[in-house]
Amino acid sequence: MPDRTLFTKVVDDDHWQQYDSLAARSYGHPVDDIALLRPHADIRLAVRDGHVVAGGLGLLLPQFFGGAPVPSALLGAGCVAPEERGAHLSVRMISERLRPLRDQGAVVSTLWTASSGYARRLGWEAPTQVYSWAVPTDELKRGFTETGFEITHGTNAKVRLLQNDLAAWWNGTWQRPQWWADWQQGKHPGLTTYRFNRPGQEPTGVLCVANEPHPIEGRQVVVHDFWVADQDTAAAMFAFLGRHNSRIPTVAFQRTGLPPGPLLLHRLDRPGSLTARSWHPWMLRILDLRRAVQLRGWPDEVDLTFPIEIVTESGEATERYTLRIADGKGDLEPSTRAGQIILTRGQFAVWYAGGYRSTAAAALAGVSAPSRTVARFLAITTDREPWLADHF
């Protein structure tokens, strides 16, 4: 019996409404991003006999890696009708969603997923673990004091420039588009922005918070954005959170709301008062190995020629390359020379994002080579840590 499934872009409101309803049925709750991102996303559907049976949205946006914006296919709100699962429709749907974004220049792809094992089989891997944090308000009051910073409600062009500059400090952060603020306000109507600066100077910190329900405490302050240029600004922002609302006992940092680093660990009197919750991770896939290396930023001081082998997508063989890094530029040239290190596609993605912070971490993740070889290879991507500050 011929397959009657048609893969198509959203062409009318009826198909879009069917997709929206299907996502709610599939996830068990409405998916706000389907409506909020409709004007900006490429939405692809699987349609059979006039009925939408699968769908998902995609965005083509730059992600920073090595300080340079790399074109990325960001996938979200993917769903398959529960009655259609088990027939590999989701695999075909992923390919159809990626195809137009690759045609437009995407060389990497990122998604958040609770089904990390499934995504891993399709070529994605998680560069880092993801946590949300909760800290007692009283601990922030004790650990951080007023530091003389000026605090101003609202955002402006200088804040947007600051955020973009700070995003380049990390691997995986977006180069946020103009519509980002409207999208976030649509998802979190109570979201409020504050900017921090020393008197007479430009802003060095941006804080976005919302007052949200808490199942036990009634209300809580939730930090959605925490962009900071230095330790003193971070202290001023934590002090502000400690006195933001004296009736709220807990300040929560959502899963994207606190950059990596010991910002709280080194200042709280009782670091054990912090509560962490592990979340499903963001995952990265390299769509075009050579272009991804060429477009990424690299340390200016590195001069490296390194033969490597990368396992093919089928997993049945390896392909040989020579990695060349010089003068802040990179290339991955096909080669016949045996590699000093062999990586799966997933391991290459983690390395690309700076996710292996040590030779021991790489070894525990299955990277097998002499430790000095691994150390030399890892050193060129560990100047920046992986962090994705947006959930979609």
ZICORZI-V473092 format. One record per residue. RES is the residue in one letter. SS is DSSP state (H for helix, E for strand, L for the rest). PHI is phi in whole degrees, 0 to 359 (none if undefined). OMEGA is omega in whole degrees, 0 to 359 (* if undefined). Layout:
RES:SS:PHI:OMEGA / RES:SS:PHI:OMEGA
This chain:
M:L:none:183 / P:L:295:178 / D:L:285:183 / R:L:263:183 / T:E:283:178 / L:E:248:176 / F:E:260:188 / T:E:210:171 / K:E:278:176 / V:L:302:183 / V:L:243:181 / D:L:206:183 / D:H:293:180 / D:H:296:179 / H:H:296:179 / W:H:297:180 / Q:H:294:176 / Q:H:298:178 / Y:H:297:180 / D:H:301:180 / S:H:292:179 / L:H:297:179 / A:H:298:179 / A:H:298:179 / R:H:290:183 / S:H:287:182 / Y:H:275:184 / G:L:88:178 / H:L:197:177 / P:L:298:178 / V:L:250:187 / D:H:300:185 / D:H:298:181 / I:H:298:177 / A:H:279:186 / L:H:291:183 / L:L:262:182 / R:L:307:181 / P:L:293:188 / H:L:246:190 / A:L:260:168 / D:E:266:183 / I:E:257:180 / R:E:244:184 / L:E:230:166 / A:E:253:185 / V:E:238:176 / R:E:228:180 / D:L:53:177 / G:L:84:182 / H:E:248:177 / V:E:284:182 / V:E:246:177 / A:E:196:179 / G:E:188:178 / G:E:180:179 / L:E:247:179 / G:E:220:177 / L:E:234:173 / L:E:257:182 / L:E:220:176 / P:E:283:168 / Q:E:246:180 / F:E:282:170 / F:E:222:183 / G:L:65:179 / G:L:87:181 / A:E:245:177 / P:E:283:182 / V:E:246:182 / P:E:299:187 / S:E:231:172 / A:E:268:181 / L:E:263:184 / L:E:254:179 / G:E:211:174 / A:E:54:176 / G:E:282:181 / C:E:205:174 / V:E:229:178 / A:L:306:182 / P:H:308:181 / E:H:286:181 / E:H:259:185 / R:L:289:180 / G:L:98:181 / A:L:251:177 / H:L:65:178 / L:H:294:182 / S:H:295:178 / V:H:296:178 / R:H:295:181 / M:H:295:178 / I:H:300:180 / S:H:299:180 / E:H:291:178 / R:H:287:181 / L:H:285:189 / R:H:306:181 / P:H:293:180 / L:H:287:174 / R:H:293:178 / D:H:298:180 / Q:L:271:173 / G:L:118:180 / A:L:296:178 / V:L:244:172 / V:E:227:178 / S:E:218:182 / T:E:229:174 / L:E:210:168 / W:E:257:180 / T:L:208:172 / A:L:277:180 / S:L:256:186 / S:H:295:178 / G:H:296:178 / Y:H:294:180 / A:H:297:180 / R:H:297:179 / R:H:294:179 / L:L:266:174 / G:L:114:179 / W:L:271:173 / E:E:213:182 / A:L:270:180 / P:L:286:185 / T:L:200:173 / Q:L:283:183 / V:E:235:180 / Y:E:230:161 / S:E:256:186 / W:E:228:172 / A:E:228:182 / V:E:227:177 / P:E:300:180 / T:H:302:180 / D:H:298:178 / E:H:293:176 / L:H:294:178 / K:H:296:181 / R:H:286:187 / G:H:274:186 / F:L:224:181 / T:L:240:179 / E:L:303:186 / T:L:239:176 / G:L:84:178 / F:E:281:170 / E:E:275:181 / I:E:239:184 / T:E:235:177 / H:E:284:176 / G:L:103:182 / T:L:242:176 / N:L:201:184 / A:H:297:180 / K:H:295:178 / V:H:294:179 / R:H:296:177 / L:H:294:178 / L:H:299:180 / Q:H:300:180 / N:H:296:178 / D:H:295:181 / L:H:290:178 / A:H:300:181 / A:L:289:176 / W:L:288:189 / W:L:238:174 / N:E:258:176 / G:L:116:181 / T:L:293:178 / W:E:284:157 / Q:L:269:194 / R:L:295:179 / P:L:281:182 / Q:L:299:185 / W:L:276:185 / W:H:302:184 / A:H:297:179 / D:H:296:178 / W:H:299:181 / Q:H:293:177 / Q:H:295:176 / G:H:294:179 / K:H:283:185 / H:L:229:187 / P:L:302:181 / G:L:268:184 / L:L:294:183 / T:E:233:183 / T:E:249:175 / Y:E:231:176 / R:E:244:186 / F:E:237:176 / N:E:208:170 / R:E:289:183 / P:L:308:178 / G:L:78:182 / Q:L:241:180 / E:L:287:179 / P:E:297:177 / T:E:236:178 / G:E:204:178 / V:E:226:182 / L:E:232:175 / C:E:242:183 / V:E:228:175 / A:E:220:175 / N:E:262:190 / E:E:233:179 / P:E:296:174 / H:E:230:187 / P:L:297:182 / I:L:247:186 / E:L:276:180 / G:E:92:179 / R:E:223:174 / Q:E:213:172 / V:E:273:181 / V:E:244:178 / V:E:269:179 / H:E:260:182 / D:E:220:180 / F:E:219:181 / W:E:252:188 / V:E:215:185 / A:L:263:183 / D:L:201:185 / Q:H:295:182 / D:H:295:178 / T:H:294:178 / A:H:300:179 / A:H:298:179 / A:H:296:180 / M:H:290:176 / F:H:294:178 / A:H:298:178 / F:H:298:179 / L:H:297:180 / G:H:293:180 / R:H:247:186 / H:L:300:180 / N:L:208:187 / S:L:293:182 / R:L:272:182 / I:L:258:188 / P:L:280:187 / T:E:226:170 / V:E:251:181 / A:E:252:173 / F:E:251:182 / Q:L:296:191 / R:L:301:177 / T:L:250:193 / G:L:267:181 / L:L:215:181 / P:L:292:177 / P:L:299:179 / G:L:129:185 / P:L:274:184 / L:L:300:179 / L:L:269:185 / L:L:306:186 / H:L:275:184 / R:L:236:181 / L:L:284:176 / D:L:292:181 / R:L:231:180 / P:H:301:178 / G:H:292:178 / S:H:284:176 / L:L:292:174 / T:E:244:180 / A:E:247:174 / R:E:232:179 / S:E:279:180 / W:E:242:172 / H:L:297:192 / P:L:269:163 / W:E:273:186 / M:E:230:185 / L:E:239:174 / R:E:230:176 / I:E:268:182 / L:L:276:181 / D:L:226:188 / L:H:302:186 / R:H:292:181 / R:H:295:178 / A:H:298:178 / V:H:291:181 / Q:H:294:185 / L:H:272:180 / R:L:289:171 / G:L:276:181 / W:L:224:180 / P:L:300:183 / D:L:298:187 / E:L:277:183 / V:L:277:172 / D:L:229:193 / L:E:220:167 / T:E:234:193 / F:E:218:176 / P:E:283:179 / I:E:225:173 / E:E:234:182 / I:E:235:181 / V:E:295:180 / T:L:293:181 / E:L:298:178 / S:L:285:181 / G:L:79:186 / E:L:263:182 / A:L:203:174 / T:E:239:174 / E:E:245:184 / R:E:263:180 / Y:E:220:168 / T:E:244:177 / L:E:272:179 / R:E:237:177 / I:E:234:178 / A:E:198:176 / D:L:55:178 / G:L:77:180 / K:E:241:180 / G:E:227:174 / D:E:209:178 / L:E:229:187 / E:E:264:172 / P:E:303:186 / S:L:213:173 / T:L:251:184 / R:L:279:178 / A:L:298:183 / G:L:280:173 / Q:L:282:181 / I:E:212:179 / I:E:242:183 / L:E:233:166 / T:L:285:177 / R:H:300:180 / G:H:294:178 / Q:H:296:177 / F:H:297:179 / A:H:296:179 / V:H:296:177 / W:H:299:181 / Y:H:303:181 / A:L:273:181 / G:L:74:185 / G:L:281:177 / Y:L:272:186 / R:L:272:180 / S:L:200:176 / T:H:296:179 / A:H:296:179 / A:H:298:179 / A:H:294:180 / A:H:297:180 / L:H:292:177 / A:L:267:175 / G:L:96:177 / V:L:281:188 / S:L:247:177 / A:L:187:176 / P:L:305:188 / S:H:300:179 / R:H:293:177 / T:H:294:179 / V:H:297:181 / A:H:300:179 / R:H:296:181 / F:H:289:182 / L:H:290:189 / A:L:301:185 / I:L:277:177 / T:L:237:184 / T:L:269:177 / D:L:288:177 / R:L:228:179 / E:L:269:176 / P:E:285:176 / W:L:200:175 / L:L:245:188 / A:L:268:179 / D:L:227:177 / H:L:253:183 / F:L:215:*
